[in-house]
C-alpha cells in the first residue's frame, strides 16, 4: 500500500504518528489544539470512498482522538469536520476548543492569521498528545 501526504497538509502540520488507519497530524498553529486524521490510502477524497470496514475504523479513531482531547484541562468542545475545500485528499479536522476562546470557527484555516507554534510549545503539545 503506497501513501503520500498532500504537500499542503505536510507544510502546515506536525506528524504525531500512525493509528490503525490514519496518520495523526497536529496543526502548527498556537491558537488551537487542532488535529487532523488522514487515512493512509491513495485516491480518497470523500468519506464515501471508504468501504464499511475502513469507515468504522475511521469513526473509532475520531472518537478516540476526541475523547483524548476532551479530557485535557480547559477543553469543553470538540469540532469535527471533513471540509476539503482546499486539499482534495480526505482528511478529518478535530479541533479542541474552550468556550472562552476568542477565535471563532470562521477563522480556522485562515493562513494569513496563523500563528506558528514555537519549538518549545510544539514539543510540549506533542508530548501531551502522545502521552494521552
C-alpha positions as CSV (number, residue, x, y, z in Angstrom):
1,X,0.0,0.0,0.0
2,X,1.5,3.3,-1.0
3,X,0.6,6.5,0.7
4,X,1.7,10.1,0.3
5,X,0.5,13.0,2.3
6,X,-0.6,16.0,0.3
7,X,2.3,18.6,0.4
8,X,-0.1,21.3,1.6
9,X,-1.0,19.2,4.6
10,X,2.6,18.3,5.2
11,X,3.6,22.0,5.1
12,X,1.2,23.1,7.9
13,X,1.3,20.0,10.1
14,X,3.5,18.2,12.6
15,X,3.3,14.4,12.3
16,X,2.4,12.7,15.6
17,X,2.3,9.1,14.3
18,X,0.1,6.5,12.7
19,X,-3.1,5.0,14.0
20,X,-4.6,1.8,12.6
21,X,-6.0,3.5,9.5
22,X,-4.9,7.1,9.7
23,X,-1.9,9.4,10.0
24,X,-2.4,11.7,13.0
25,X,-1.2,15.3,12.5
26,X,-1.1,18.4,14.7
27,X,-1.7,21.7,13.0
28,X,1.2,24.1,13.5
29,X,-1.0,26.9,14.9
30,X,-0.5,28.1,18.5
31,X,-4.1,29.4,18.7
32,X,-5.7,26.0,18.6
33,X,-5.3,22.4,19.6
34,X,-6.2,21.2,16.1
35,X,-5.5,17.6,15.0
36,X,-6.1,16.1,11.6
37,X,-6.6,12.4,10.7
38,X,-5.6,11.4,7.1
39,X,-6.5,7.8,6.1
40,X,-3.3,6.2,4.7
41,X,-4.8,5.1,1.4
42,X,-4.4,6.6,-2.1
43,X,-7.2,8.3,-4.0
44,X,-9.6,9.0,-1.2
45,X,-11.3,12.4,-1.3
46,X,-14.7,11.7,0.2
47,X,-15.9,9.8,3.3
48,X,-18.0,7.7,1.0
49,X,-14.8,6.5,-0.7
50,X,-14.1,4.3,2.3
51,X,-15.5,0.8,2.5
52,X,-17.6,-0.1,5.5
53,X,-14.8,-1.6,7.5
54,X,-12.5,1.4,7.0
55,X,-15.4,3.8,7.7
56,X,-15.9,2.1,11.0
57,X,-12.2,2.3,11.9
58,X,-12.1,6.0,11.0
59,X,-15.1,6.7,13.2
60,X,-13.3,4.8,16.1
61,X,-10.2,6.9,15.5
62,X,-12.2,10.1,15.5
63,X,-13.9,9.1,18.8
64,X,-10.6,8.1,20.4
65,X,-8.9,11.3,19.5
66,X,-11.9,13.4,20.5
67,X,-12.1,11.6,23.9
68,X,-8.4,12.2,24.5
69,X,-8.8,15.9,23.7
70,X,-12.0,16.5,25.7
71,X,-10.1,15.1,28.7
72,X,-7.5,17.9,28.6
73,X,-7.7,20.8,31.0
74,X,-9.8,23.7,29.8
75,X,-11.3,21.8,26.8
76,X,-15.1,21.7,26.7
77,X,-16.0,21.4,23.0
78,X,-14.7,19.3,20.1
79,X,-15.4,20.2,16.5
80,X,-15.0,17.6,13.8
81,X,-15.2,18.1,10.1
82,X,-14.2,16.8,6.7
83,X,-14.2,20.1,4.7
84,X,-11.7,19.5,1.8
85,X,-12.3,22.8,0.1
86,X,-8.5,23.4,-0.4
87,X,-6.9,20.0,-0.1
88,X,-8.7,17.2,-2.0
89,X,-7.1,14.3,-0.1
90,X,-9.5,13.0,2.5
91,X,-8.7,14.4,5.9
92,X,-10.7,14.9,9.1
93,X,-10.2,18.0,11.3
94,X,-10.6,17.6,15.0
95,X,-10.4,20.9,16.9
96,X,-10.5,21.2,20.7
97,X,-12.0,24.4,22.0
98,X,-12.6,26.1,25.2
99,X,-15.9,28.0,25.2
100,X,-14.0,31.1,26.4
101,X,-11.8,31.1,23.2
102,X,-11.9,34.4,21.3
103,X,-11.3,32.7,18.0
104,X,-14.4,31.6,16.1
105,X,-14.8,28.7,13.7
106,X,-14.8,31.0,10.7
107,X,-11.1,31.8,11.5
108,X,-9.9,28.1,11.2
109,X,-7.6,27.7,8.3
110,X,-7.1,31.5,7.7
111,X,-3.4,31.2,6.6
112,X,-2.9,35.0,6.9
113,X,-3.7,34.9,10.6
114,X,-2.0,31.6,11.5
115,X,0.4,31.8,14.4
116,X,3.1,29.1,14.2
117,X,4.0,27.3,17.4
118,X,7.3,27.9,19.0
119,X,9.6,24.9,19.1
120,X,9.0,24.7,22.8
121,X,5.2,24.8,22.5
122,X,5.3,22.2,19.7
123,X,7.4,19.8,21.8
124,X,5.1,20.3,24.8
125,X,1.9,19.8,22.7
126,X,3.3,16.7,21.0
127,X,4.4,15.2,24.4
128,X,1.0,15.9,25.9
129,X,-0.9,14.3,23.0
130,X,1.4,11.3,22.8
131,X,1.1,10.6,26.5
132,X,-2.8,10.8,26.4
